[in-house]
């Protein structure tokens, strides 16, 4: 079936958040559903709505894109550019020139080496796409594919850290009865955890702590969580170097955190399912009670649990909400760089404090 053709004027008419079209390599893409999920921020993609973004996407100095970005783009293909008329050609030239003036960091020099580098970059994308065809089929349940695979650890880690994007949620088990336990809407987290937090704080008061003392240990617990957030993310979720090279451990890694890097914009797999969160919380709860006396431990753990709730809410907020410019705007860019540019750094979600302490801060 022949592709539908659009004129530049038609593309230019779609430059709002509700209807956002772009041109890339003479193809036309409707990226309206991806505007809020754009890792660089929705305002950046809206600045170039209705425009030709071919040069912009290949400009590594102004706005570098991963191989996965090009694959995501193909999911939004709706047709091709009609270049048969001189008016269209002139308009395309004008649009491209307009995009060039919007770049925040223009290239200062253009050399033959740069051109060769861009050419090699696109060749590498083709190779990566070929490898992906041997990885997981997103149209089929993922768990059984991975469990029955013979992927090496190196191949698995390479592939799982190349982001994919689906408009909906991929299936993990296939069975609708099991699938429901893998999906967690964001609002489940406060509904589930806030009563537990209130119970633990109340136990600290019933155990003899004054309100001031309980509050001190409560906020201490919140601060302790910021370190736990970093340690869990870096040394448990990203246990890549120490991961045994076996199907069992690769599957466990995928279910624990790999799927989030594989499908980072899946709205229903951004916050931790309560069953998994409880499994991780129980040993932390016991550790807290082994370090502190029971009254203090209840207050500390209630603060730590609230810290976790704020962490998970922040995580969802950074991926999918229109964030405030103060702090959260910076953290959104920072966290999405962890997904799309360098997963071996930038482990902080709510702040960069511990990344700075342990020298894993991403330099953007």
N, C-alpha and C positions, 0 to 999 in steps of 0.2 A: 504494500500500500504506500502510495506516494505521501511524503510529508506535507503537511499544510504549510503554506508560505505566508509570511507576514512582511509588511513593509516596515521601514524604520519608523514612519509616522505612527503606525499601529502600536509598535513597541513603546514608543515615547508616551503614548496615552496611558500606559500602565506603570505609574511611578508613585503609587501610594502603598501604605502598609497593607491595605486590603487587597490590592491588585498590583503585584510587583513583578515586572518582567525584565529580563536582561538578555543581552546578546553575547555569545561567546563563540568564536570561530565560525561566524555566520549561522549559528544555530540559535534558536529562541527558547528561553527557559522561563517558566512561570514559577518563581521561587517564593510566592506569597506565603505558603505554609511554613517556610523556613526562616522568615524574617526574624522572628523572636529567638530562634535557636542559633542564629549565626554567631559563631565563636568570637568574631571581632566586634560584636555588638550590633543591634538592629539599626542604629543610626548610620553606621558605616555603609551597610548594604542599601539603605534608603537614599543615601547621598548619591548613589550611582544607579538608582532605579530608572528603567527606561533607556539605559545606556549600553554601549559596547564595553564589556569588561575584559576583553581578551588580553590587552596589554597590561591591565591592572593586575590580573591574576598571575601573570607570568613575571611580574616585577618583584623580585625577592627582597629588594630594599624597602619598598613602600608597604607591601602587604603580602608576605610570604604565605603560600598555600601548600598543604601536604598533598601527597598522592591521593589520599582518601577524599580530599575536597573535590577533586576532579570527578571521582566516581559518584559522589553525592550529587554533583551538579547534573549528571546524566539522568538521574531519577526524575528530574523536573523538566525534561525536554518535551516541548509541545509542537515544535516545527522548525522550519529553517527560514533564513532571511531571504526575501525576494530582492535579488541584486540585478534584476534584468533591466531596470530603468535608470536613466541618468539621474533622475531626481532622487531616487533611493540611494544611489551611490554617493551623491553629494551630501545627502542627509547623514549617511553613515560616517562620512569623513568628519562632518561637523560634530556628531555625537562623540566620536573617538577623541577629537580635539578637546571637547568639553571635559571628558573624563580625565585627560592628561592634566588639565589645570587644577583638578581636584586632588591630585596626589599630595600626600603630606610629606613625602621624602622622595623627590625626583632623583633619578640617576644623574650623576654629574659627568660620567663618561660612557661612551659606547664603543666597545672593541670587538674584534673578531672572536676573542676568547669568550666574551660574554654571550655572543650569539651561539657559539658552540656549546656553552654551558646550558643555555636554554634548550637547545636541541637535544642534548643528552638527557636533560631532565625529563622531557616528554618520552624519550625512549625508555627511561627507567620506569615511568608510569605504566607503560605497556607491559613491562616485565612483571611488575607488581600485580597488575590486573590478571596476568596469566597465572601467577601463583595463587591468587585468590580463588580462581576457578577450581583449585584443588583443595580449598579449605572447606568451610561450612556453607551449605546451601540455605540461605535465609528463608526460603519458602517452605522448608521442612523443619520438623522439631530438631533443635540443636543438640540436646543432651546425648541422644542415642548416636548421632553422627560422630560426636567427639569420642564417646565411649568405645565405639567400634572402629575408630581410626587407628592408624599407625603413625601419627604425626610425631616427629622428633620434637624435643623440647625447644630447640632453637627455632624451628619452623613455626611451632605454635606461638611462641612469644613474639616472633616477628609479626605474625598475622593478627594476633589478638590486640596488638597495640596500634593497628591501623584502623582508625574509626570508620564505621559504616553508619548509614542513616536510613531508617525506615519511617514511613509516615505513621505506622502503627507500632505494635509490639511484636517482636518475633516470638515464636513458640519455643518453649524449652522442652516440655515433656510431650506435648501433643494431646494428651488427655485433658479435656476441659475441667475435670474434677481435680487434677493435680495442678493444672496451669494457674488456677485461681490463687494458689498459695505462693506463687512466684511474683505476683503483682501487688504492689502496695501503694495506694494513693497517699499523697503527702499528709493529708489530714488524719490518717490513722495513727501517725506517730504521737502527736499531742494527746489524742483521745486515749491511747493505750498507756502512755507513760506518765501523764500528769497526775492521775490518781496514785500511782506508785510513788511518785515524788512526794506528794502530800502525805501519804502514809508514813514514809520514812522520816520526814521532817517532824511529823507529829510524835512519832516514837521517840525521837531525840528529846522532845520536850517532856514527854511522859516519863522518860528515864532520868529526869532531874536537871537537865540543862536549862539555864535561863534563856530567855529569848535572845539577848545580846550574844551570849556564848554560842547558841545554836546558829545564829546568823553568821558569826565569824567562821565557824566550821563549814557552814553551807557555802559561803563564797570561796572558802579555801578549796572545797570540792569542785566548784566551777573552774577554778584556776588549774587544779590538778587535771581536770578533763582536757584542757588545752594541750597538755603534754601527752596525755593518753591518745588524743586524736591524732597527733603527729606520729607517735610510736606505732599505733595500730595501722595507720595508713602506710607508713614506710616499711615497717618490718614484718607485718602480717599480710596486708593486701598486696604489697610489692615484694614478696619473698622470691623474686624471680631468679636471682643468682643461686639460691640454695634449694630451688625446687627440684625434687627428684625427677629424673627423666623416665616417667612411667605414665601410662594412660590414666591410672587412678588419680595421681597427684595433679596432672594437667586438668582433669575434669573438676577436681576439687577447687583448683585455682580459678577456673572459669566460673564456677557457680558462686564463689566467694566475692570475686572482684573483677575477674577477666571480662565477664559479659558487660560490665559497665564501661570498660575501655573499648570494647568491641562495638557497643551500641550506646554511646554516651548520651544521646538525646532521647532515650526511651523514658517517657514520663512516668511509667509505672514501675520502673526498676531503678529509680534514683535514690530512694530512701530504703533503709534496711527493713526487711520483713521482721515483725516482732519476734517470731520464733528464733531467727538467727541472732537478733539483737539480745534476746534473753540468754541464749547459749554463750554469747561473749560476755554478758553482764554478770552471770553467776560467779565465774572465777574472780572477776574484779570486785564483786561484792564481798566475797570471802577474803580476798586480799585486804580490802579496807578494814574488815573486822579483825583481821590478824594484826594490823598495824595500830589501830586506834581502839580505845575502849568502846563498848557498845553504844553509849549515848552519843559520843563524838562520831562514831562510825556511821550511825544513822544520818546525822546531819551532813557529814562529808559526802556520803553516797547520794543523798537527795540532791545536793548541789551538782555532783558529777553527772547524775542522770539528767538534770535540767541542762547541763552543758551539752550532753549528747543530743537532746531534743533540739536545742538551738543550732547545733552543728548540722543535723540532718535537714532542718528547715532551711538553713543557710545554703546547704548544698543544692537543694531543689531550687531555691530562689536564684542562685547564681546561674543555673542552667536554663531556667525557663521564665523568669519574671523580668519586668522592666525595672531594673535596679536603680536605687538612689545613687547619685553621683558621688556622695561622700562615702568613702571606704568601700562600699559594695561594688561600685563601678570598677574600682581598681582590682578588687578581689575576683570579680567575674573574669576580667581579662587574664588575671594571674592563673586562676584555676583552669580556664579553658586552654591556656598555653600548656598546662600539664597534660591535657588530653591530646592536643593537636600538634604540639611542637616538641615537648621533651617530658616524657613520663618519668624520667629518672631524677626528678627534682620537683619543687613546688608542692610539697605534701600538705601544707597548711590549707585548710578550707575557710575557717573563720578569721584567721590572721596569718601573718608571715613570721610571727615571733620566733617559733622554734626552727623554722627554716633558716633564719638568720643566725640563731645560736649554733646550729649544727652544719652551717655552710652548705645548705641545699636550696638556697633561694634562687629562683629563676630570674635572670636578668633580661628584662623585656625592652 
